[in-house]
Amino acid sequence: MGHDFKKFPELTNRQMQVYYFESPHKQITEDFRARVVQVTDGDTIRVKWRDRDFTFPIRFSNLAAPELNEQGGIASLNWLAGEILGKDVDVKVDKNNRVEKWGRLLGEVWCNGFNMAEESIRRGHAVSWRDRANVPFLNFFAELEAIE
């Protein structure tokens, strides 16, 4: 059984051992700069990169933002879009943890010298990945809205 490169363009480190030479495009293993063409939600963007002829998703590493149907989800998306949509960003890739379970590339996203995950947390639009189980989003964002 082969790999579906259209649906899952990124290969996990384990898959690289098997499918690397079959991949129709360059696998990302190092930091790169790309243009943000879409903000999918508060922790996922789509980018255009000079070494690929298609856009692809980047999932922010170490960040958990609410889903769009959860309280705060749209606000998180809108804030992030206002900050980086249409801009060039630097994506820092952890070579040991490149791809998440849904096949998206994981990375730290930096814009104008700011780590956008840290900014999102600082502004109350998300929590760190390690804190996601301790702070349910509905409660977290309801508490923030009650304070404002």
N, C-alpha and C positions, 0 to 999 in steps of 0.2 A: 504494500500500500504506500503510495507516494504522498508527498506533502502538498497541500493547497497553498501555493505561494501568493495567489491573488487574495484569498481570505486572510491568510496569516503570513504577511511578508517577512516578519522578523522570525528568526530561528532562535530557540533557546540554546543555551550552551550545549546541552545534550544532543539536540537536533543538529547542531553545527557539525558534530562528528560524523553524521550520516548524510546530510543533505547540502552541506556547504557548496560543493562543486556543482550541484544541480540548480542552485539558486539563480534565477534570471537577473538578479540585481545585487549590488554590493550590500553585504551585511554590516551593520553599524556596530563597531566595537570601540570606537574612540569618540571623544567630544567633537561637536560640530556646531555650526551656525546655520540657522534656517529661518524662513519667514513664516509667521503664524498666519494661516489662512482661515482658520475656524476655531472657535472656542466651543467645545462640545458640552462641557459642564465645568464645575469649579476646580476639577483636578485633571482634566484631559483636554488636549488641544490637537489640532491637525496642522501639520507643517509642510512646506514645500522646500526641498533641499536640492542643491545644484547637482548632486550625484544620482538623483532619481527622477524619473519622468512621471511620477505620481505623488499625490499627497499621502501622508500616513500619520497615524495617531502617536502622540506622546502622552504617557500617563505619568503625572508627577510622582516621583518617588517620595516616600515619607510624608505623604499628605492624604487626608481623608476629608473630602468635601461632601455636603449633603447631595443626594440625588435630586434631580430637577423636580420631582413630585413631592419632595420633602420640604418642610419649612426651611427657608433660607437658601434653597437650591438655586432659584432664579437669581436672587441677589448675589450669590457667589459667582455664578456664571457672568452676570452683567458687570460685576466689579472687575473680574479677570479680563473680560473682553475689552473693557475700557482701558485697561493697562497695557495689553500686549497685542490685540488684534491688528494685523497689518504691519507689525514691527518685526525686525530681526531679533532673534533671541539666541543665546548660547545654551546648548544642551550638554550637560555633563553626564556621561554614562558610566555606571559602575560595571566594570567588566565581569564581575562575579554575579551580578544580579541585573541582567540586561532586559529581560522580557518577563512580563507578568503572565498569570494564568490564562488571560484572554488573548494573548499574542501581541499585546501592545508593548512598544519599547518603553522602558522606564528611564526616567532621567530627572536631574535637577534642571529647572528652567530658570535662566538668569536673563534679566532685561535691564539695561542701563545700570549694571552693577548691583542689582537687587536680586536676591533669591526669591522668586515669586511664591514659593511655598511658604517661606518664612513670613513674607509680607501678608499673605492670605490669612495665616494664623494670627499674626499681630493685629490685623484689622477685623478679626472675628468672623471670617468667612469659611473657616475650616479648622480642623484640629490635626495634630501630628498623627501619623499612622499608628504609633504605639499607644496613643491615648484614645483611639477610636472606640474601643470596647468600654472604656470607663466613662465616656461622655456621649450618651446617645444624642444624635443630632436634633431630634425634635425637642428634647429637654434643653439642650445647649442653646439652640437658637431662640426658643421661647424665653429663656432666662435673659438672653441678650436684649431681646425686644422689650422685655419688661423694664430693663434698666434704662433704655433710651427714652 
